[in-house]
Amino acid sequence: MNEGSKKTIRLLCFSVLGMFTFSFALVPLYDVFCEVTGLNGKIELSATTNKNLETESGRNLSVQFVSHNNEQMPWVFRPTDSLIKIQTGEYHTATFYVKNPTDKTMTAQAIPSVAPSNAATHLKKLECFCFEQQELAPGEEALLPVRLIFDDDLPESIKSVVLSYTIFDVTDYNAIEMTEHHNDSDHHDGHEMGPSL
Amino acid sequence: MSAVIESSGHDDHHHGPAKGLTRWLYTTNHKDIGTLYLWFSFSMFLIGGAMAMVIRAELFQPGMQIVEPEFYNQMLTLHGLIMVFGAVMPAFVGLANWLIPMMVGAPDMALPRMNNLSFWILPVAFFILLSSLFMEGGAPNFGWTFYAPLSTTYAPPSVTFFIFSVHIMGASSIMGSINVVVTIMNMRAPGMTLMKMPLFVWSWLITAYLLIAVMPVLAGAVTMMLMDIHFGTSFFNAAGGGDPVLFQHIFWFFGHPEVYIMILPAFGITSHIIETFSRKQLFGHTSMVWAMTSIAILSFVVWAHHMFTVGLPLAAELFFMWATMLIAVPTGVKVFNWVTTMFKGSITYETPMLFAIAFVVLFTIGGFSGLMLAITPADFQYHDTYFVVAHFHYVLVPGAIFSIMAAVYYWIPKWTGNMYDERLGRLHFWLSFVGVNVTFFPQHWIGLAGMPRRVPDYALQFADWNMVSSVGAFLFGASQILFLFIVIRTVMGGKKATPEVWEGARGLEWTVDSPAPYHTFSTPPKIS
């Protein structure tokens, strides 16, 4: 085999490795892309640090709250008000009611989404129950707050925004982490394959 | 004409194939490996076809008659996977193995041992995939596109075997592609410049680059699935911060170049056949090369047209719509060139030419329905209906598969030294041609009328055309048994073929004897 062939083979093998790496690089790239452009209705999962969002000259905006339960998630989960009329550049606190009707302690994670998606970058939250997981004892209920503001740069064409939360049962996922962190403990209950099996 | 074959004096044992089963197991000869690939592909074509027959039998009438919905989904999934990865792709790799060394005047592929490995891991991959039919929970049932979370959270346990088999198929394709690129780039006969290369070789060079670029991405996608299922990661799980839409982006970043991988070699084959049977030089060789290159490059920036309905922003929908429509330009150049080659040619209609002309016409119909699907607002209506099924079957069955059949009829005299039975060949063509159109054309109508794809049962208003479609499918399926018969008969014997085989055939492969000797071009031929 001549030098030329060896060089081609090396080049092609590097391309294969490079593309395999690239497929994994697509994951953070996708998130960054969505975050920068505000596509996909993805919202930052942390509190805003920008203090200068409040203005007096805001305009009217109606915000609808929608709640979903993922799969078999048995919790009662609904917004206290399904529609509020607010001003841009003004803080509001909305609440969601949750109840764990089962007889075991469960942990939940809420994932937000905004429609239309180009409103997502203009929605800022001071606090939100979606920033952390919620644990409820059997029969326990709670009012979960979200403190939010739409900045004044929200496009004029948007008169109404839908803020949707989907609540996921993550009890089993936490169980995996427990078994991974305390491998010697007796929490090991055969769930290490994840909740899907 | 056969003076280019070296008749060297040293011992004979290097010059013929070994005997028995080990000949095939240990072979590093590009012709043997090409034959193995082609037979493997044919057997997968029959298995995948049998699954299609189950699907069409169930859809013959509304209501559930023959199989359970769960089994129907497994048939649907395996039919897609087997036809894409088991029938079409290995058939093209087999043709590449047989033809590329002969077309560029090389003695063999550049990496013969890897060639052997890349073939022999394929039967393993498909054994694993098919064995999942007999596992608890059944075979994969999430469609050949295996969208998460259907293929992760809701998948049957056999999904792990599916993932492993996709890894093996990917490794096989990547090795095959590396082999093709190294052979073409480094082993051409002196004087064969890149632009003098036959179009089949060009089409495979481009295809191999596409495979090297996207098969690792497919491997990445299934690896992420594996990690989501077994190692608690959340690439595609929204509860853990992942995103199911991300799966579709990664899959179609692989998937769209993949559909061109399945059609570019067909472009090359068609160019050769139309040139030969029109008895004219191909019109626009250089523009054909540029058209294929542009199609390949554009294939990387159109993936999201498969997912217009996931909620893309307007700017993205417009971009992907226009980029997709742009592909019609180089494709139009190719169709124009084929038609112009035939214009005022002394055409004869042997079986390969019949298949090639049907390819041009029917592939163009598939291209047009693709353009309809590219229109974003219209796609919202067509998405996930039988219109999509009709579209991609038009480009894959009378597109890719007709071109493979055309290639088999065209080159089988070179492979076996025997002519096939022309009357039976034409009969096979007409049965397939009628069968394919009766099967898939009505699916455009039931799709536009709103019948969703991937359903085992349907509303009554779709009953008539589904029955017609099933009848067409049974005809098409049965006529492939005739194809098998013709091929076996040609291998066994028949009228002896001359080295040129076809009047007006161009290319180095027609300068060697028929059947092609076990070793060809041990000394490189002279290219004028």
Interface residues (C-beta under 8 A of the other chain):
Chain A: M1 N2 G4 S5 T8 I9 L12 C13 S15 V16 L17 G18 M19 F20 F22 S23 F24 L26 V27 Y30 T37 L39 N40 G41 K42 L45 N70 Q109 I111 S117 N118 T166 F168 D169 V170 Y173 I176 E177 E180 M193 G194 P195 S196 L197
Chain B: A110 L111 T152 T153 Y154 A155 P157 I174 S177 I178 V181 V182 M185 N186 M187 I212 A213 V214 M215 P216 V217 A219 G220 A221 M224 D228 I229 H230 G232 F235 A238 A239 G240 G241 D243 V245 L246 H249 I250 F253 G311 L312 P313 A316
